[in-house]
Amino acid sequence: MTVNAYILIQAEVGSAADVATAVRQIDEIESAEVTMGPYDVIARAGASDMDRLGGIVVNAVGNLSGVERTLLCPIVNL
């Protein structure tokens, strides 16, 4: 079973496009788009479990140059 989530990313001023490009290079990322609003990039990710998904956000996305803050939003299908 795959756990899917949206990752909301706040980027440093002027770095959203570079952040989105870098995020797309992460294997578990399905898509990453530059947006307008409180978050600069919204990515969709999938992983084998929540621990792996959290690790992607903290270790892979959170450590990218230009990333200021992330918010993980797991997708719940009821």
C-alpha positions as CSV (number, residue, x, y, z in Angstrom):
1,M,0.0,0.0,0.0
2,T,1.3,3.5,-0.8
3,V,0.8,6.5,1.4
4,N,0.2,9.7,-0.7
5,A,0.5,13.3,0.4
6,Y,0.9,16.9,-0.7
7,I,3.9,18.7,0.5
8,L,3.4,22.5,0.8
9,I,6.7,24.4,0.5
10,Q,7.6,28.0,1.4
11,A,10.7,29.0,-0.5
12,E,13.1,31.9,-0.2
13,V,12.1,34.9,-2.3
14,G,13.0,34.3,-6.0
15,S,13.8,30.6,-5.6
16,A,10.4,28.9,-6.1
17,A,11.2,27.7,-9.7
18,D,14.6,26.3,-8.6
19,V,13.1,24.6,-5.6
20,A,10.3,23.0,-7.7
21,T,12.9,21.7,-10.2
22,A,15.0,20.2,-7.4
23,V,12.0,18.6,-5.7
24,R,11.0,16.9,-9.0
25,Q,14.4,15.1,-8.9
26,I,13.4,13.2,-5.7
27,D,12.3,9.7,-6.6
28,E,9.2,9.6,-4.5
29,I,7.9,13.0,-5.8
30,E,5.1,12.6,-8.5
31,S,4.8,16.3,-9.3
32,A,5.9,19.7,-8.1
33,E,4.3,23.0,-9.2
34,V,5.1,26.6,-8.5
35,T,2.0,28.3,-7.0
36,M,0.9,31.8,-5.8
37,G,-0.2,32.2,-2.2
38,P,1.1,31.3,1.2
39,Y,3.1,28.4,-0.3
40,D,5.4,28.7,-3.2
41,V,5.6,25.1,-4.4
42,I,3.1,22.3,-4.0
43,A,4.4,18.7,-4.5
44,R,2.6,15.4,-4.5
45,A,4.5,12.4,-3.1
46,G,4.0,8.7,-2.5
47,A,5.9,6.3,-0.2
48,S,5.6,2.9,1.3
49,D,4.6,4.2,4.7
50,M,4.3,7.4,6.8
51,D,7.8,7.1,8.3
52,R,9.3,7.0,4.8
53,L,7.1,9.9,3.7
54,G,8.2,12.0,6.7
55,G,11.8,11.2,6.0
56,I,11.4,12.5,2.5
57,V,10.0,15.7,3.7
58,V,12.6,16.3,6.5
59,N,15.7,14.9,4.9
60,A,15.2,15.3,1.1
61,V,12.9,18.3,0.6
62,G,13.7,20.2,3.8
63,N,17.4,20.2,3.2
64,L,17.2,21.6,-0.4
65,S,18.6,25.1,-1.0
66,G,15.9,27.7,-0.9
67,V,13.4,25.8,1.2
68,E,12.3,27.7,4.3
69,R,9.4,25.6,5.6
70,T,7.4,22.5,4.7
71,L,4.0,21.2,5.6
72,L,3.1,17.6,5.0
73,C,-0.6,16.9,4.2
74,P,-1.4,13.2,3.9
75,I,-4.2,12.3,1.6
76,V,-7.1,10.5,3.3
77,N,-9.6,8.8,1.1
78,L,-12.7,7.9,3.1
